[in-house]
């Protein structure tokens, strides 16, 4: 029967420790039985006791070093597997001296590899930036929803740098109707059109609009001779990408082709029997890719006061939800986003329990969704971490935490954790949705805690 080196060393150290203790006991027994003077016997006992303690401490210290060494090897193995599945993944940071020299050298070699990947990916971006920087017109590229995906310095100067940052809505700078009408005209014409647009400040702007055809969205250019020309371009053209259309979900759906919605809720408390939902957030994922463009972030009017202790966590107060839509309205939109997808979340049993109760109160139809829990998956993977909170997992997988304790912020963090965890799940021999659910069920103690908290449906509940 094969044994890992780690297990073999642990067995050897345990045996050595046992031998030291036995020898120490025998030494003390012989010292006490020897016909020596009392003082001499006491000295021998003290000496043997000291040697025994030192030996036991030495074995314990070596055991800790060995355990730490293999823990770091496991972590490096996970990083390599994650990197193989996602070249944009980031290695967990380690300070010099925090790990032994051999592991530090492996970290350095792997870090050099990820840096080379990053340089190779940056080449097309730098070329694109150089080409776009030569354009002497104000340039803005938007998605079909009006999200800014590219902007040059002249456009920032013309429309306002904060209003047209990448990822923001162009309608923060331009009036909506003239823009949407212009894009529709360009689409029907199949070519660029000259139009007049209006800024939110009331200024009239002459623009040239052309659509991006199958890529979705449009390019807006403005003559802007007054602005200072700088070769600066910001872009995230992946905002134009769309996930494949969901297929019917079965237990045999492969995880690399799994359509999912990573979601989170913010609530008035942690008791599904009495607390209310005040925010729902989500983002679409397909296989191992996050589609940030397909994000959802809505406040919900709960109809009850929000306790101060809850506001202290998520920052949502009564004034912020006073004019928000009802749960029924927001849930209808969320259901459209998540249709035919698996729901993924961290401790998602709680979020589903909250949605289940809210739907019952609003008399909305409810069907138990297919779910995957990153908490249960992390526990089943046996990562050897001191805890499985979102913060600890984000640190382990080198995910930047932004917007923590907001529904959309937690959804984005969880989505990044999930896609970086996915290669480890696949390596564990888990390849389909059904297998992932079975794998998650290994976390029996966590599932028992969730059931005790009332986060799972009672037998006979509608499914």
Order of alpha helices (4+ residues) and beta strands (2+ residues): alpha-alpha-alpha-beta-beta-alpha-alpha-beta-beta-beta-beta-beta-beta-beta-alpha-alpha-alpha-beta-alpha-beta-alpha-alpha-alpha-alpha-alpha
